[in-house]
Amino acid sequence: MSLDIQIYNIKMTDSSTMDEMVTLPVLTTAPPDNDDDRYYKIAEDLFIAVSPIILIVGLVGNILTLVVMNRPSHRSSSVSIYLSTLAISDSLVLILDFINNWFKMNLDIKLLEMDETFCKFHRCFFDAVFTTSSWLILAVSIERFIAVWFPLKAKRLCTIKTARITCCVLPLLALACYAHRVPGWHLDKTGRCNTHPKHRNFQEIYVPWLSAVLYSYGPIVMLIVFNGLIVFRLKKMASKRDAMTSNDKSSSQERRITITIVVICVAFILLTLPLALFYIFQFAMGEFFDQRPTTALAETIVLILGLSNHAVNFFLYVMSSAGFRAEVRRVVCFCRTPTRNQTSNVNSTDKSFSTERISVENISAKVS
């Protein structure tokens, strides 16, 4: 399952695309006003307008996440390793999708058709990257499950070393799963990045199901199970915590981290499930290439939802974690120029320190 939009290979006035499996009629009379053309136009305009916003917002949020997660207060946590890697993976997804779909639609720059190596690289690496993002969310969810249900074992299993190893192994596994993309795609006689004739049946019939399982179906099922157990355990622990008179700061912090991870998992399910269901429906109905206008518009909408999943995590952290919000404020204030009040406070502090030092010197002189 790839996030490449099929309808954007359609150009009504480009004679080089007459061999496309989907073609729109070339109208020689009045401007197009039928429903088919209108749906295609809405889909194209919607993606051109929304995609840059998702890219900019997502990159800024992911960069801030990397900065916050590498500050001293978060650096010692294994969760920060997962979320930092997730921010990098999400940023790559946004960038690779943007330079393919948006460049092709708005600037008529088809990067995948310029070089066969890039065609193979994009088809393999892009799928591996966005699959890695879902596996990272699953990995951190499993860690929270262990921390909540088996706190004694968590000290041995949920370590920074384990997180680093996991974050290195997951991308390699994803690349191995999508290695078949390299021989499966090439530049055909018309110069399009297309499936290789020898591998066409496998790439167009079985690969979409494989990608859907790896990217969405498999992680979603496991996320529902693990997070359901986490929520059940948190509710059970909440009743016991209310009965306790002492305030355990460490357990409270672990609970806040767990809640944040649960929120991320719920957002992932809500934003990616429509995309996976849509592509499976397309292949089951035989409409992946021969799309109806309404199907093309629906594809754009679910694609925007899927891309949003890689841009909203920063805001989920801000919404669900007071500690993360505090760190963001510190980062923003550190980059901001001191105000007049802050400068006056610093000057007054320096003056008081100087006065105190002079007084100490005078006392010492009198004693001597």
C-alpha positions in Angstrom: 0.0 0.0 0.0 1.6 3.2 -1.2 0.5 6.8 -0.5 1.1 7.7 -4.1 -2.1 9.3 -5.5 -3.1 7.6 -8.7 -5.3 10.4 -10.0 -2.5 12.8 -10.3 -1.0 10.9 -13.3 -4.0 12.2 -15.2 -3.4 15.3 -17.4 -6.2 16.3 -19.6 -4.1 18.3 -22.1 -0.9 16.1 -22.1 -0.7 13.9 -25.1 2.0 11.8 -23.5 -0.4 10.3 -21.1 -2.9 8.9 -23.6 -1.7 5.5 -22.7 -2.7 5.9 -19.1 -5.2 3.5 -17.8 -7.3 6.4 -16.6 -8.0 9.2 -19.0 -10.3 12.2 -18.9 -12.1 13.3 -22.0 -10.6 16.3 -23.7 -13.4 18.9 -24.0 -13.1 21.2 -27.1 -16.2 23.3 -26.5 -17.2 25.1 -23.3 -15.1 24.9 -20.1 -15.7 21.6 -18.3 -18.7 21.7 -16.1 -19.7 18.0 -15.6 -19.5 16.3 -12.3 -16.5 14.1 -13.3 -14.2 17.0 -14.0 -15.4 18.9 -11.0 -14.6 16.0 -8.6 -11.1 15.6 -10.1 -10.5 19.4 -9.8 -11.7 19.5 -6.2 -9.4 16.6 -5.3 -6.4 18.2 -7.0 -7.0 21.6 -5.5 -7.6 20.2 -2.0 -4.3 18.3 -2.0 -2.3 21.2 -3.4 -3.6 23.5 -0.7 -3.5 21.2 2.3 -0.3 19.2 1.6 2.2 22.1 2.2 0.4 23.0 5.4 0.7 19.4 6.7 4.4 19.4 5.7 5.3 22.7 7.4 3.3 22.1 10.6 4.6 18.5 10.8 8.2 19.4 10.3 8.1 22.2 12.9 6.4 20.0 15.4 8.8 17.1 14.8 11.8 19.4 15.1 10.5 20.7 18.4 9.9 17.2 19.6 13.5 16.3 18.8 14.7 19.3 20.8 12.5 18.6 23.8 13.2 14.9 23.9 17.0 15.5 23.9 16.9 17.9 26.8 18.3 16.7 30.2 14.9 16.2 31.7 13.8 13.7 29.0 17.1 12.3 27.8 17.3 9.6 30.5 14.0 8.1 29.5 13.7 5.2 27.0 10.5 6.7 25.7 12.4 9.8 24.5 14.4 7.5 22.2 11.3 6.1 20.6 9.6 9.4 20.2 12.7 11.0 18.8 13.1 8.3 16.2 9.4 8.5 15.5 9.8 12.3 14.8 12.6 11.6 12.3 10.5 8.8 10.6 7.4 11.0 10.4 9.4 13.9 8.9 10.8 11.6 6.2 7.3 10.4 5.3 6.1 14.0 4.9 9.1 15.0 2.8 9.1 12.0 0.5 5.4 12.3 -0.1 5.6 16.0 -0.8 8.4 15.8 -3.3 6.5 13.1 -5.2 2.8 14.0 -5.2 2.9 17.8 -4.7 5.7 18.4 -7.1 4.0 16.2 -9.7 0.6 17.9 -9.3 1.5 21.6 -8.8 4.9 21.9 -10.7 4.5 19.1 -13.2 7.9 17.7 -12.0 7.7 13.9 -12.0 10.8 12.9 -10.0 10.0 9.2 -10.1 10.2 9.4 -13.9 13.5 11.1 -14.1 15.6 8.2 -13.0 15.0 4.5 -12.6 17.1 4.4 -9.5 15.0 7.0 -7.8 11.9 5.2 -8.9 13.0 2.0 -7.2 14.4 3.9 -4.2 11.2 5.8 -3.5 8.9 2.8 -3.9 11.0 0.8 -1.4 12.3 3.4 1.0 9.0 5.3 1.3 7.0 2.3 2.2 9.7 1.2 4.7 9.7 4.6 6.4 6.0 5.0 6.9 5.8 1.4 8.1 8.6 2.1 10.6 6.5 4.9 12.0 3.7 2.5 12.9 6.0 -0.1 14.3 7.7 2.5 16.5 4.3 3.5 18.0 3.6 -0.2 18.6 7.1 -0.7 20.2 6.6 2.2 22.7 3.1 0.9 23.4 4.5 -2.5 24.2 7.0 -0.9 26.5 4.2 0.9 28.4 2.3 -2.3 28.6 5.3 -3.9 30.3 5.8 -0.9 32.6 2.2 -1.0 33.7 1.7 -4.7 34.1 5.1 -5.9 35.0 6.8 -3.0 36.8 9.6 -5.2 38.3 10.6 -6.6 34.9 10.3 -3.1 33.4 13.5 -2.0 35.1 15.4 -4.8 33.2 13.5 -4.7 29.9 12.5 -1.1 29.3 16.0 0.5 29.2 17.6 3.1 27.0 19.8 0.3 25.5 16.7 -1.7 24.5 15.1 1.3 23.0 18.2 2.1 20.9 18.5 -1.4 19.7 14.8 -1.5 18.8 14.9 1.8 16.9 17.9 0.5 14.9 16.4 -2.9 14.1 12.9 -1.8 13.1 13.9 0.2 10.0 16.1 -2.6 8.9 13.2 -5.1 9.2 11.0 -2.7 7.3 13.5 -2.4 4.4 13.8 -6.2 4.3 10.0 -6.5 4.0 9.9 -4.1 1.1 13.1 -5.2 -0.7 10.9 -6.8 -3.3 10.0 -3.3 -4.5 13.5 -2.8 -6.0 13.2 -5.5 -8.8 9.4 -5.0 -8.9 9.4 -1.4 -10.2 11.1 0.2 -13.2 10.7 2.9 -15.8 8.6 1.4 -18.6 8.8 2.2 -22.3 6.8 5.4 -21.8 9.1 6.6 -19.1 6.7 6.0 -16.2 7.6 4.5 -12.9 5.6 1.3 -13.2 5.5 -2.3 -12.0 7.9 -4.6 -13.8 6.0 -7.0 -16.1 7.7 -10.0 -14.5 6.5 -9.0 -11.1 3.3 -7.2 -11.9 0.9 -9.8 -10.5 2.7 -10.0 -7.2 3.1 -6.2 -6.9 -0.5 -5.3 -7.8 -2.4 -8.2 -6.2 -0.5 -9.3 -3.1 1.7 -6.4 -2.1 -1.2 -4.0 -1.3 -2.5 -6.6 1.2 1.0 -7.1 2.6 1.5 -3.4 3.0 -1.9 -2.9 4.6 -1.1 -5.6 7.2 2.4 -4.3 8.0 1.4 -0.6 8.1 -2.0 -0.6 9.5 -4.0 -3.8 10.2 -1.4 -5.6 12.2 -0.3 -2.6 14.3 -3.9 -1.5 14.9 -5.0 -4.9 16.1 -2.1 -5.1 18.5 -2.5 -1.5 19.6 -6.1 -2.1 20.5 -5.1 -5.2 22.6 -2.2 -3.6 24.4 -3.8 -0.2 25.0 -7.0 -1.9 26.2 -5.0 -3.8 28.8 -3.1 -0.6 29.7 -6.3 1.4 30.3 -7.8 -1.5 32.3 -4.7 -1.6 34.5 -4.6 2.2 34.9 -8.2 2.2 36.1 -7.4 -0.6 38.6 -4.3 1.3 39.8 -6.2 4.5 40.2 -8.6 3.1 42.8 -5.7 1.8 44.8 -3.8 5.1 44.4 -6.8 7.1 45.8 -6.7 4.9 48.9 -3.1 5.7 49.6 -2.1 8.6 51.7 1.4 9.1 50.4 2.1 10.7 47.0 4.4 8.5 44.8 5.9 11.0 42.3 7.6 8.2 40.2 4.4 6.2 39.7 2.5 9.4 38.9 5.1 10.3 36.3 4.9 6.9 34.8 1.1 7.1 34.6 1.3 10.5 32.8 3.8 9.0 30.2 1.5 6.0 29.7 -1.5 8.3 29.1 0.4 10.2 26.5 1.3 7.0 24.7 -2.3 5.8 24.7 -3.4 9.1 23.2 -0.8 8.7 20.4 -2.0 5.2 19.7 -5.7 6.2 19.5 -4.8 9.0 17.1 -2.9 6.6 14.9 -5.8 4.2 14.7 -8.3 6.9 13.9 -6.1 8.5 11.2 -4.7 5.5 9.4 -7.5 3.0 9.5 -9.6 4.8 6.8 -6.6 4.9 4.5 -5.9 1.1 4.8 -9.6 0.3 4.4 -9.9 2.5 1.4 -7.0 0.9 -0.5 -8.1 -2.6 0.3 -11.6 -1.7 -1.0 -10.1 -0.3 -4.2 -8.2 -3.5 -4.9 -11.1 -5.7 -4.0 -13.4 -3.8 -6.3 -10.7 -3.5 -9.1 -10.8 0.3 -9.0 -7.2 1.1 -8.0 -6.3 2.2 -11.6 -9.7 2.8 -13.1 -11.0 5.2 -10.5 -14.4 6.9 -10.6 -14.4 10.6 -9.9 -15.9 10.3 -6.4 -13.4 7.6 -5.6 -10.5 9.9 -6.6 -11.9 12.6 -4.2 -12.3 10.1 -1.4 -8.7 8.9 -1.9 -7.5 12.5 -1.5 -9.4 12.9 1.8 -8.2 9.6 3.4 -4.7 10.4 2.1 -4.7 13.7 3.9 -5.9 12.0 7.1 -3.0 9.4 6.7 -0.4 12.2 6.2 -1.8 14.1 9.2 -0.9 11.1 11.4 2.8 12.0 10.8 2.3 15.7 11.7 0.1 15.7 14.8 2.2 13.9 17.4 3.8 17.0 18.7 0.4 18.5 19.5 -0.7 15.3 21.1 2.3 15.5 23.4 1.5 19.1 24.3 -2.2 18.3 24.9 -1.6 15.2 27.1 1.7 16.0 29.0 2.2 18.9 31.3 5.9 18.1 31.5 6.3 18.3 27.8 4.4 21.7 27.7 6.8 23.0 30.4 9.8 21.9 28.3 8.4 23.5 25.2 8.0 26.8 27.1 11.6 26.6 28.3 12.8 26.0 24.7 10.8 28.9 23.4 11.9 31.2 26.2 15.5 30.2 25.7 15.3 31.3 22.1 13.5 34.5 22.9 15.3 37.8 23.6 15.0 38.8 27.2 12.3 41.4 27.9 12.8 44.7 29.7 11.4 43.2 33.0 13.7 40.2 32.7 16.7 42.5 32.1 15.8 44.7 35.0 15.5 41.7 37.2 18.9 40.5 36.1 20.4 43.9 36.8 18.8 44.2 40.2 20.2 40.7 41.1 23.7 41.8 40.0 23.4 45.0 42.0 22.3 43.1 45.2 25.0 40.6 44.7 27.6 43.4 44.4 26.2 45.2 47.5 26.4 41.9 49.5 30.0 41.3 48.3 31.0 44.9 49.4 29.3 44.5 52.8 31.2 41.2 53.4 34.5 42.9 52.4 33.8 45.8 54.8 33.0 43.4 57.7 36.2 41.5 57.0 38.2 44.7 57.0 36.8 45.8 60.4 37.5 42.4 61.9 41.1 42.5 60.7 
